[in-house]
Amino acid sequence: MCMKNQTTDHSFVVMAYKDSPYLEACLQSIVKQGVESRVIITTSTRSKYIEKIANKYNIEVYDSPGGSIGKDWNYAFGKAKTKYITLAHQDDIYLLNYTEEYLKKMTSQTMMVFGDYREIDDKGKVRKLNTNMIIKKLIWWKYYVTGIVGIDDSFKKILTAFGNMVSCPTVMYNKQMLDGFTFREDLKFTLDWEAWIRLAEMRGSIGFVKKVAVFHRIHGDSETTKQSSDSNRIMEERKMFEKYWPKKFAALLMNMYHYNVRSNIIGNGGK
């Protein structure tokens, strides 16, 4: 039997919402990691279903006050008492090498580590690369070459100037570097993108894992699918682009970006 390497420096906080049929698969992928982490669940919709699965894996459940996605994320972020934290999305799968590979990229000056990932459908089948994913890989070129972008490197802003190029379920945060950090609670669709913009302006490095270590699930009930046609999302995205570009060019970029995101979802049956 293979012995796990245990770490007390990292936590997975699984943010559960309602009774997702994918929650247990997510938890299984986390507890099977080669490097063991602390695991907790936070939820604003506690149910017998969530409690049953949590008890099966001896995982403690904490009640988020709810009210907005930002409030749920901030509550989850605050509940982890370890140096490093991953805010795990209940529908996603973390491959066995996730914790080990991400911790390798962490340094005392690293604010966060993100990485390559693949999308899967509701049945767990890996989806073909689409235009949106190809664009992301092109934007990541320097990260692929160096594995990390330095403390004062302006290239950090490339991750945010042309759209949200970081998949938030892949991110491992260094809480010691992010003292006082919170997500904006007034944003519903771009709170992660806005957070990356602020982090790109801070003094600190960003690490990158080339190996695919996360499967991000796209399905009919996922937040990615639900949000793709919301007019408020378009308004929030436009404001993000306008942080970098003149309004006319920002509108052009936003339209292209939104088209790629929508084509990605609709072209795969909304799953």
The 8 nearest C-alpha neighbors of each residue, nearest first, counted from 0:
[[1, 2, 3, 33, 4, 31, 32, 34],
 [2, 0, 3, 33, 4, 31, 34, 32],
 [3, 1, 0, 4, 33, 5, 34, 35],
 [4, 2, 33, 34, 5, 35, 1, 32],
 [3, 5, 34, 35, 33, 2, 6, 99],
 [4, 6, 35, 34, 3, 36, 7, 33],
 [7, 5, 8, 36, 35, 9, 34, 4],
 [6, 8, 9, 36, 5, 37, 81, 10],
 [9, 7, 81, 82, 6, 83, 10, 36],
 [10, 8, 83, 36, 84, 81, 7, 82],
 [11, 9, 37, 84, 36, 38, 81, 12],
 [10, 12, 38, 85, 84, 13, 86, 37],
 [11, 13, 86, 39, 40, 87, 38, 14],
 [14, 12, 87, 40, 15, 88, 11, 89],
 [13, 15, 41, 88, 42, 40, 89, 87],
 [16, 14, 42, 89, 13, 41, 40, 17],
 [15, 17, 44, 42, 18, 14, 43, 19],
 [16, 18, 44, 19, 15, 45, 46, 49],
 [19, 17, 48, 20, 16, 49, 46, 22],
 [18, 20, 21, 22, 17, 16, 90, 89],
 [21, 19, 22, 18, 23, 90, 24, 89],
 [20, 22, 90, 19, 24, 23, 25, 89],
 [23, 21, 89, 25, 19, 24, 20, 90],
 [22, 24, 26, 25, 21, 27, 52, 20],
 [25, 23, 27, 21, 26, 22, 28, 92],
 [24, 26, 92, 22, 28, 23, 27, 91],
 [27, 25, 23, 29, 28, 24, 30, 22],
 [28, 26, 24, 30, 29, 25, 23, 31],
 [27, 29, 25, 93, 31, 26, 30, 92],
 [28, 30, 26, 27, 31, 32, 93, 25],
 [29, 31, 27, 32, 28, 26, 35, 36],
 [32, 30, 28, 29, 27, 33, 95, 35],
 [33, 31, 95, 34, 29, 30, 35, 96],
 [34, 32, 3, 95, 35, 31, 96, 4],
 [35, 33, 4, 32, 5, 3, 99, 98],
 [34, 36, 5, 6, 32, 4, 33, 3],
 [37, 35, 10, 9, 6, 38, 7, 34],
 [36, 38, 10, 11, 9, 7, 39, 35],
 [39, 37, 11, 10, 12, 36, 58, 40],
 [38, 40, 12, 59, 58, 60, 13, 11],
 [41, 39, 13, 60, 12, 14, 61, 59],
 [42, 40, 61, 14, 60, 62, 63, 75],
 [43, 41, 15, 63, 62, 44, 16, 14],
 [42, 44, 63, 65, 62, 64, 45, 16],
 [45, 43, 42, 17, 16, 46, 15, 62],
 [46, 44, 42, 43, 49, 62, 47, 50],
 [47, 45, 48, 49, 50, 44, 17, 18],
 [46, 48, 50, 49, 51, 45, 52, 18],
 [47, 49, 51, 46, 50, 18, 52, 45],
 [48, 50, 46, 52, 51, 47, 53, 45],
 [51, 49, 53, 47, 48, 52, 54, 46],
 [52, 50, 48, 54, 53, 49, 47, 55],
 [51, 53, 55, 49, 54, 50, 48, 23],
 [54, 52, 58, 50, 55, 56, 51, 57],
 [55, 53, 57, 51, 56, 52, 50, 58],
 [54, 56, 52, 53, 57, 51, 58, 50],
 [55, 57, 54, 53, 58, 52, 26, 30],
 [58, 56, 54, 55, 53, 59, 52, 38],
 [59, 57, 53, 56, 39, 54, 38, 60],
 [58, 60, 39, 40, 57, 53, 61, 54],
 [59, 61, 40, 41, 39, 58, 62, 53],
 [62, 60, 41, 40, 63, 42, 59, 39],
 [63, 61, 42, 43, 41, 64, 60, 45],
 [62, 64, 43, 42, 65, 71, 41, 74],
 [65, 63, 43, 62, 66, 71, 70, 74],
 [66, 64, 43, 63, 71, 67, 70, 68],
 [65, 67, 70, 64, 68, 71, 69, 43],
 [68, 66, 70, 69, 65, 71, 184, 187],
 [67, 69, 71, 70, 72, 187, 184, 66],
 [70, 68, 184, 72, 67, 71, 182, 183],
 [69, 71, 73, 67, 68, 72, 184, 74],
 [70, 72, 68, 74, 69, 73, 65, 63],
 [73, 71, 75, 69, 74, 70, 76, 68],
 [74, 72, 76, 70, 75, 71, 181, 69],
 [73, 75, 71, 77, 72, 76, 70, 63],
 [76, 74, 72, 78, 73, 77, 41, 71],
 [77, 75, 73, 74, 78, 79, 72, 86],
 [76, 78, 74, 75, 79, 73, 80, 72],
 [79, 77, 75, 76, 80, 74, 12, 41],
 [80, 78, 77, 81, 76, 10, 84, 75],
 [81, 79, 78, 82, 77, 10, 83, 84],
 [80, 82, 8, 9, 83, 79, 10, 84],
 [81, 83, 8, 174, 175, 173, 9, 80],
 [84, 82, 9, 173, 81, 172, 174, 8],
 [83, 85, 10, 172, 9, 171, 11, 86],
 [84, 86, 171, 11, 87, 170, 12, 10],
 [87, 85, 12, 11, 13, 168, 84, 88],
 [88, 86, 13, 168, 85, 12, 14, 11],
 [89, 87, 90, 91, 14, 168, 13, 86],
 [88, 90, 22, 15, 91, 25, 14, 13],
 [91, 89, 21, 88, 216, 22, 25, 92],
 [92, 90, 215, 216, 89, 25, 88, 214],
 [93, 91, 214, 25, 213, 28, 94, 215],
 [94, 92, 213, 28, 212, 29, 97, 214],
 [93, 95, 212, 96, 97, 213, 92, 28],
 [94, 96, 32, 97, 33, 93, 31, 28],
 [97, 95, 99, 94, 100, 98, 212, 33],
 [98, 96, 212, 100, 94, 99, 95, 101],
 [99, 97, 101, 100, 96, 102, 34, 32],
 [98, 100, 102, 96, 101, 97, 34, 103],
 [101, 99, 103, 97, 102, 98, 96, 208],
 [100, 102, 103, 98, 104, 99, 97, 208],
 [101, 103, 105, 104, 99, 100, 98, 171],
 [102, 104, 100, 101, 105, 99, 106, 98],
 [105, 103, 102, 101, 206, 106, 112, 100],
 [104, 106, 102, 103, 109, 101, 107, 206],
 [107, 105, 109, 108, 104, 103, 102, 110],
 [106, 108, 109, 105, 176, 110, 173, 175],
 [109, 107, 106, 203, 204, 110, 176, 150],
 [110, 108, 204, 106, 205, 111, 203, 105],
 [111, 109, 173, 176, 203, 204, 205, 172],
 [110, 112, 172, 205, 171, 109, 173, 206],
 [111, 113, 206, 171, 207, 170, 205, 101],
 [114, 112, 170, 207, 169, 206, 208, 171],
 [115, 113, 208, 207, 209, 169, 116, 112],
 [114, 116, 211, 209, 210, 208, 212, 117],
 [117, 115, 211, 213, 214, 212, 114, 118],
 [118, 116, 214, 215, 119, 213, 125, 211],
 [117, 119, 215, 214, 126, 216, 125, 217],
 [120, 118, 125, 216, 124, 123, 126, 215],
 [121, 119, 123, 217, 122, 124, 270, 216],
 [120, 122, 218, 123, 270, 216, 217, 119],
 [123, 121, 120, 124, 119, 125, 218, 216],
 [122, 124, 120, 119, 121, 125, 216, 214],
 [125, 123, 119, 120, 122, 126, 121, 118],
 [126, 124, 119, 118, 123, 120, 127, 117],
 [125, 127, 119, 118, 124, 128, 120, 117],
 [128, 126, 129, 125, 118, 117, 119, 132],
 [127, 129, 132, 126, 133, 130, 117, 131],
 [128, 130, 132, 131, 127, 133, 263, 126],
 [131, 129, 133, 132, 134, 259, 128, 263],
 [130, 132, 134, 129, 133, 259, 260, 135],
 [133, 131, 135, 129, 134, 130, 128, 136],
 [132, 134, 130, 136, 135, 131, 129, 137],
 [135, 133, 137, 131, 132, 136, 130, 138],
 [136, 134, 132, 138, 137, 133, 164, 139],
 [135, 137, 139, 133, 138, 134, 132, 140],
 [138, 136, 134, 139, 135, 140, 133, 132],
 [137, 139, 135, 136, 140, 134, 158, 157],
 [138, 140, 136, 142, 137, 141, 135, 143],
 [141, 139, 143, 137, 142, 138, 144, 136],
 [142, 140, 144, 143, 139, 145, 146, 148],
 [141, 143, 146, 145, 139, 144, 140, 147],
 [142, 144, 140, 141, 146, 145, 139, 209],
 [145, 143, 141, 142, 146, 140, 147, 139],
 [144, 146, 142, 147, 143, 141, 148, 207],
 [145, 147, 142, 207, 143, 144, 206, 208],
 [148, 146, 206, 145, 207, 142, 205, 149],
 [149, 147, 205, 204, 152, 206, 142, 155],
 [150, 148, 204, 152, 151, 147, 205, 203],
 [149, 151, 203, 204, 202, 152, 148, 108],
 [152, 150, 149, 202, 153, 203, 204, 201],
 [151, 153, 149, 154, 150, 155, 148, 204],
 [154, 152, 155, 156, 151, 157, 199, 200],
 [153, 155, 156, 157, 152, 148, 158, 141],
 [156, 154, 153, 199, 157, 158, 152, 148],
 [155, 157, 158, 154, 159, 199, 153, 160],
 [158, 156, 160, 154, 159, 155, 161, 138],
 [159, 157, 156, 164, 155, 160, 163, 161],
 [158, 160, 157, 162, 156, 163, 161, 196],
 [159, 161, 157, 162, 156, 243, 158, 240],
 [162, 160, 159, 157, 158, 163, 252, 240],
 [163, 161, 159, 164, 160, 256, 240, 158],
 [162, 164, 192, 159, 165, 158, 161, 166],
 [163, 165, 158, 135, 162, 159, 166, 138],
 [166, 164, 163, 167, 113, 158, 192, 114],
 [165, 167, 168, 169, 164, 170, 113, 163],
 [166, 168, 169, 170, 165, 191, 113, 86],
 [169, 167, 87, 170, 166, 88, 86, 85],
 [168, 170, 167, 113, 166, 114, 213, 171],
 [169, 171, 113, 167, 112, 168, 85, 172],
 [172, 170, 85, 112, 84, 111, 113, 83],
 [173, 171, 111, 84, 83, 174, 110, 170],
 [172, 174, 83, 110, 175, 176, 111, 82],
 [175, 173, 177, 176, 82, 83, 172, 178],
 [174, 176, 177, 173, 178, 82, 83, 110],
 [177, 175, 174, 173, 110, 178, 108, 109],
 [178, 176, 174, 180, 175, 179, 173, 110],
 [177, 179, 180, 175, 176, 174, 181, 173],
 [178, 180, 177, 181, 174, 176, 175, 77],
 [179, 181, 177, 178, 182, 174, 73, 194],
 [182, 180, 73, 183, 179, 194, 76, 69],
 [183, 181, 69, 184, 190, 73, 194, 180],
 [184, 182, 185, 69, 190, 186, 181, 194],
 [183, 185, 69, 186, 70, 182, 67, 68],
 [184, 186, 183, 187, 69, 67, 190, 68],
 [187, 185, 190, 184, 183, 188, 189, 69],
 [188, 186, 189, 68, 190, 185, 69, 67],
 [187, 189, 232, 190, 186, 235, 226, 191],
 [188, 190, 192, 191, 193, 186, 187, 235],
 [189, 191, 193, 186, 192, 183, 188, 194],
 [190, 192, 194, 193, 189, 195, 167, 182],
 [193, 191, 189, 195, 163, 194, 190, 196],
 [194, 192, 196, 190, 191, 195, 189, 197],
 [193, 195, 191, 197, 192, 196, 190, 198],
 [196, 194, 198, 192, 197, 193, 199, 191],
 [197, 195, 193, 199, 194, 198, 159, 192],
 [198, 196, 194, 200, 195, 199, 193, 201],
 [197, 199, 195, 201, 200, 196, 194, 110],
 [200, 198, 196, 155, 197, 156, 201, 195],
 [199, 201, 197, 198, 196, 202, 156, 155],
 [202, 200, 198, 199, 203, 197, 150, 151],
 [201, 203, 150, 151, 200, 204, 199, 198],
 [202, 204, 150, 108, 109, 110, 201, 149],
 [203, 205, 150, 149, 109, 148, 110, 108],
 [204, 206, 111, 148, 109, 147, 112, 110],
 [207, 205, 147, 112, 104, 146, 111, 113],
 [206, 208, 146, 114, 113, 112, 147, 142],
 [209, 207, 114, 210, 113, 115, 101, 146],
 [210, 208, 115, 114, 143, 207, 211, 146],
 [209, 211, 208, 212, 115, 114, 116, 100],
 [210, 212, 116, 115, 213, 209, 117, 114],
 [211, 213, 94, 97, 210, 93, 116, 96],
 [214, 212, 93, 116, 94, 92, 211, 215],
 [213, 215, 92, 117, 118, 91, 116, 119],
 [216, 214, 118, 91, 119, 117, 213, 217],
 [215, 217, 119, 91, 120, 118, 90, 214],
 [218, 216, 270, 120, 221, 119, 215, 118],
 [270, 219, 217, 121, 221, 220, 120, 269],
 [218, 220, 270, 269, 221, 224, 217, 225],
 [219, 221, 218, 222, 225, 224, 270, 217],
 [222, 220, 218, 224, 223, 219, 217, 225],
 [221, 223, 225, 224, 226, 220, 227, 217],
 [224, 222, 221, 226, 225, 227, 217, 218],
 [223, 225, 221, 227, 222, 226, 219, 269],
 [226, 224, 222, 223, 227, 221, 220, 228],
 [225, 227, 229, 223, 224, 228, 222, 232],
 [226, 228, 224, 225, 229, 261, 223, 260],
 [229, 227, 226, 230, 225, 261, 232, 224],
 [228, 230, 226, 232, 231, 227, 233, 225],
 [231, 229, 233, 232, 228, 234, 227, 226],
 [232, 230, 234, 233, 229, 235, 188, 187],
 [231, 233, 235, 230, 229, 234, 188, 236],
 [232, 234, 236, 230, 231, 235, 237, 229],
 [233, 235, 231, 237, 232, 236, 238, 230],
 [236, 234, 232, 238, 237, 233, 231, 189],
 [237, 235, 239, 233, 238, 234, 232, 240],
 [236, 238, 234, 240, 239, 235, 253, 233],
 [239, 237, 241, 235, 236, 240, 234, 242],
 [238, 240, 236, 237, 241, 242, 235, 193],
 [241, 239, 249, 237, 242, 238, 243, 244],
 [240, 242, 244, 238, 243, 239, 249, 246],
 [241, 243, 240, 239, 244, 238, 160, 245],
 [244, 242, 241, 240, 160, 245, 239, 249],
 [243, 245, 241, 249, 240, 242, 248, 246],
 [246, 244, 248, 247, 249, 241, 243, 242],
 [245, 247, 249, 248, 241, 250, 244, 240],
 [248, 246, 250, 249, 245, 251, 244, 252],
 [247, 249, 251, 250, 245, 246, 252, 244],
 [248, 250, 246, 252, 240, 244, 247, 251],
 [249, 251, 253, 247, 248, 252, 246, 254],
 [252, 250, 248, 254, 249, 253, 255, 247],
 [253, 251, 249, 255, 254, 250, 256, 248],
 [252, 254, 250, 256, 251, 255, 257, 249],
 [255, 253, 257, 251, 256, 252, 258, 250],
 [256, 254, 258, 252, 253, 257, 259, 251],
 [255, 257, 253, 259, 258, 254, 252, 260],
 [258, 256, 260, 254, 259, 255, 253, 261],
 [259, 257, 255, 261, 256, 260, 262, 254],
 [258, 260, 262, 256, 257, 261, 131, 263],
 [259, 261, 257, 263, 258, 262, 131, 256],
 [262, 260, 258, 264, 263, 259, 265, 257],
 [263, 261, 259, 265, 266, 264, 260, 258],
 [262, 264, 260, 261, 266, 265, 259, 129],
 [265, 263, 269, 261, 267, 262, 266, 268],
 [266, 264, 269, 268, 262, 267, 263, 261],
 [267, 265, 262, 264, 263, 268, 269, 261],
 [268, 266, 265, 264, 269, 270, 263, 262],
 [269, 267, 265, 270, 266, 264, 219, 218],
 [270, 268, 264, 265, 219, 267, 218, 224],
 [218, 269, 217, 219, 268, 120, 267, 121]]
